[in-house]
């Protein structure tokens, strides 16, 4: 499977677990989206630094877009990238955040005060 296919699969699994399997319904809560906007901001900053400075590199054939030659730095926005990082990183990040929070609620961690 490609990086893109795995990212989409991860998002689909996280959504199914949230809405249908564990029925936590985080995606229907405003607090989730407000919290996620904070998380995604810092994800973009971190990904931008790691990818923009060349600490992390991606094979252009494995991600959306990426027509930039390997010897050139990635674009800031465009060519399948947002703040230097591939769009797929946002998908994986979303799946991770949703999956962790769904399990947190499912396991009752939010009820223990």
N, C-alpha and C positions, 0 to 999 in steps of 0.2 A: 504494500500500500504506500501511496505517496504521503508526504507531510500534510498536504491539503486534505486528503481523504481521511487521515487519522484525526486531524483537527475537527472536521465536520462530524465525524463519528463520535468524538468525545463530547461535543456540544449536544448532539442528539441523545446520547446516553444520559448525560446530566439532566437534560430537560425531562426525559421519560422518568428518571428516578424521582425527580422533584414533584412532578405533577401527577404521575400515575402509580408509581410503585410505593413510595413512602408517603405520598400525599401531603408533603410539607407546604406546597404551594408558595414557595418563596418568590417565584416569578410574578406572582399576583400582588406582591406587597411593595408598597412605595419605599419602605425602609431598605429593602434589598437594593433597589435601583439607585437610591441616594448613596448607600454604602459602596455599591459597585462603582459608581462614578469616581469616588475617591481612590479606590483600588486601581482602576484603569488609568487614572492620571499618573500614579506612581509607577505603574507597569510601563507606560510609554516613556517616562523619564529614564527608567532603568534600561529598558530595551534600546532606547535611543543612544545611551552612553555606550553600552556593550557593543552594539552593532555599528554605530557611527565611528567609533575609534578602531574598529576592526578586531576587537577582542573575540567576538563571535562572528563567524561567517557562515553563509548559507549557500548551498549549491543552487544556482539559478534554475536548474532543470527540475528541482524538487519542490519549488514554491510557485505561487501565483505570480505572473508577470516576470520580473527580473530579467530584462533583456540587457542589463548593464554587464559589460565584460568583467571577468574576474579581476583584472588588474586595476579596475577603477572602483572608487568608493561607491557605496549604494546611495541612491537618491533619498532625500529627506521625506518627500511625499510623492507618491506616484509609482508606477512600475510595480504594483503589487505590494508597496511598502507604505508604512505610516510611521513617521519619526524614525526612519532608517530600518526598522524591523519589519519582517514580513507580516502581512495581515493574519496569517495562520497563528502567529503568537498571541494575538488578541483572542482568537477562538479557543486556543488551549487555556489561556488565562481565565476566560469566562467559565469554561468547563471545570477547571480546578476550583475556582471560588465557589461556584454553585454546588459542586459535589461535596466540598468540605463543609459548607454551611448546611446542606441537606442532611449530611450524616451527623453533624453537631446537634441539630434539632432532633433527629431520629433517635439518637442515643440519649436524649434527655439532658444534655449538658446545659442547655439554656434554662432549665427548670431548677437547677441547683444553685441556690443563692446563699 
